[in-house]
Amino acid sequence: MTLRIQIVVIAIAVLAIILTFVLIKKGLLGLKITLPWMIVFVLVILFAAIPDLMEKVSHLFGIYDPVNMVFFLGIVFLVMVIYSLTVSIYTNRQKTRDLIQKVAYLEEKLEQKQGQESDDR
């Protein structure tokens, strides 16, 4: 990896971290959602700053080509994101069902109360 590419990759990762913090501060992103991305950005900076590190880590995992290690880490990250989103969707589905039930119960109580008031008149 040439020095120019290293600088560009590190600059993009730093900008992504800054943008992520800005979005968190504005309340547009939650910390739970952005934590995996922050880890990825830090790893990108680390691997770009120390190119030999990727080769050592890939050999440690038994992967003899650092490019294949990048693909492996990308797939692992995507699986983690998909799993996280699946859990989030299920949790939101449960919350939505509970809210619908509560609203239906409150509407029924309101109708009963309005029915009692019209009977009293």
N, C-alpha and C positions, 0 to 999 in steps of 0.2 A: 504494500500500500504506500503510495507516494505521500509526501508531506502535505501537498496541496489537498489531496483527498481526505487525509486525516483532519486537517483544519476545517474543511467544509463539513464533514460528518460531525465533528465535535460542535461546531457552531450551530448546526441544525438541531442537534440534540439539546444544547443549552437553550436555544430559542423555544423549543418544544416544552422544556421544563418551565421556563418563564411564562409561556402562554398558559400552561396548565395551572400554575399558581394564580395567575390573574383570573382565570375562569373559576377556580375554587373560591377566591376572595369575593367575586361577584355573585357567588351562589349558583352558578350555572352548572357546576359539576360537584359531585360529592367526593369526599376523600376516599371512601371505600372503593369507588369506581376507578379513581385515578391512580391508586397505589400500584397496581401492576404495571401501568404505563410508566410511572416514575421509575420503577425498578428497571424496566427495559431501557429507558433513556440513560440511566446511570451506567448500565452495562454497556450500552453502545459507546458512551464516552470512554469508559474504561478500556474496552477492546480496541477502540480507535487510537487511544493514547499509547497503549502498549500492544502493538500488533503480535508480538511473540506469545502473548498470553492466550490468545485464541488457539494457537497451535498446541500449546501445552495442555490447555483444558480439553481440547478435542482428543489428544492422545490419552489423556487420563480416562476419558469415557470409552476409549477403544475405537474412536472414529479417526481414521488416518488422514482425512482431508478436512482442513478447517472450513471450507465452503459447505461441506455436508453438515458440519457442526452448526453452522448458521441456519441451515434449513431445519435441522433437528430442533434447535432452540425456538425457531419460529413456529414450528408445528406444536411444540409443547405449550408455548405461550398462547397460541390460538385456541387450543383445547381448554386451557385454563380460563380464557375469556368466555368461551362458549358455555362452560360449566357455570361460571359466575352469573352470566346472563340468564341461564336456565333457572338457577336458584332464585334470582331476582324476579323473574316472570312468575314463578310458582308462588312466591311470597306475595307479590302484588295481586295475583289472582285470588288468593285466600283473603287478603284484606278487602278486596273489592266485593267478594261474596258476603263477608261479614257486614260491610257497610250497606249493601243492598238489603240484607235481612233487617238491619237496624232501622233503615229508612222505612221499609214496609211496615215494621212494627209500630213506629211512631206515626205513620200515616193512618194506620188502623185505630190507634189510640185517639188521634185527632178527630177522625170521623165519628168515633163513639162519643167523644166529648161534645162535638157539634150536634150530634143526634140527641143527646140528653138535654142540651140547652134549648133545642127547638121543641122538644116534648114538654119542657117546663113552661114554655110560654103559652 
